[in-house]
Amino acid sequence: MLAAVATQAITNPRAAWKQAILPGDFQSLSSESGRTARDWVVDWVLFLLSSGFGVLFSLDQGGTLWLLNAAGGAIACVSLFWRRSHPLAVGIIASVGSCVSGAAGLAWLVILYNSALRLDRNGLIWVIGIGVVGIFTYPALYPAEVPFLVLVVLCVGVAGAALGSGVLARARREHVMALAAASQVAQGEQRLREQQAREAERHRIAREMHDVMAHRISILSLHAGALEYRPDIPPEEISKAAGVIRASAQSALEELRDIIGVMRTGADEGNDPPQPGIADVPSLVQRFREAGVRVEFENAEMPVADLSPAAGRTLYRVIQEGLTNASKHAPGAVVTVNVDRVGESRVAVTVDNPLSVGAGPGAVTLSEPGVGLVGLRERVELIGGELSHGLTTDHRFELRAEIPMSDD
């Protein structure tokens, strides 16, 4: 029970009432500090009980012994308020007081408990050593009808009980604080995992938006550029191009709406829009051909049945990115797409085109060149593949990805 309350109080700043009923030692793991309400109540109760015991013990004393007894008891009782902040000094003071004052007896037992709870081994030895001296000096100052040996055994037994209780309380408190600290670490790790998951999801959505919107806008740009640079084309061709522009714009809006819907509802609710795969590559190539891109593509070797959904989706995105970049940066060039097996468990896709200097119809300029390739590399590496791109020896730009065919 104490462990649960301490963990909630330490890890939840709003649980003020739980912090108030815990010892102040637990505050070292929280944002608060100082003595709690519980500590003040305990301090005053112990002070009043120890003072009452001292008064009752001093009633039958007189003269110099009364003054010595009262002074030692008063000092020991008042020092109880500082036993947490200065345990060694209070322990020594109370132990010295117990050597000359029977009124300090109850306060000394409290201090022994506190010493076992808070002091290290050397400090505890000092407190116990002075207390042992008091066992022999006290009977000399206050003769009693009880035999000396019986009095020593009684004092040792009571002092041992106080020390043992302090040791048990210390072990329990350290266990509770360890649990609370472990809970803080676990919560920190959980927050880190959640933050990493959110970051990964943002990157995933950013990749999807780039892949989808860049492709659609490239198609729009190509058709619009053709209309701009060829004003003399027949009306039926203009109508056909306008229809493609309208359809592409409508598709872009629908896909953008799907992605924004996923962002609003959360990725854990199963609302992801349908993802394209390797079977959709022919229709992707056809859309680029209709937009005026010259694509050479043979799909006879595509291992459609052997590819996992993740591998097929990644291959589709690689081809889409390659065709999009070629249409932007090498308008009019022939783009070659090849999909081949590599061994028994991997597949490679290559998109290459000759370099083209200058802009043509529909050519656009990227404000941040290579952004799509960075996201594409992350996508390929996420499923254990490799992506490369750059100029070849015959002055062509090549985009190549090699990925595993299955998720195993």
Secondary structure, DSSP 4 states (H G I P E B T S, - for coil): -HHHHHHHHHH-TT-HHHHHTS-GGGGGGSS--S--HHHHHHHHHHHHHHHHHHHHHHTT--HHHHHHHHHHHHHHHHGGGGTTT-HHHHHHHHHHHHHH-GGGHHHHHHHHHHHHHH--HHHHHHHHHHHHHHHHHHHHHS--SS-HHHHHHHHHHHHHHHHHHHHHHHHHHHHHHHHHHHHHHHHHHHHHHHHHHHHHHHHHHHHHHHHHHHHHHHHHHHHHHHHHH-TTS-HHHHHHHHHHHHHHHHHHHHHHHHHHHHHHH-GGGS-PPPPP-GGGHHHHHHHHHHTT-EEEE--TT--TTT--HHHHHHHHHHHHHHHHHHHHHSTT-EEEEEEEEETTTEEEEEEEEE---S--TT----SSTTHHHHHHHHHHHHTT-EEEEEE-TTSEEEEEEEEESS--
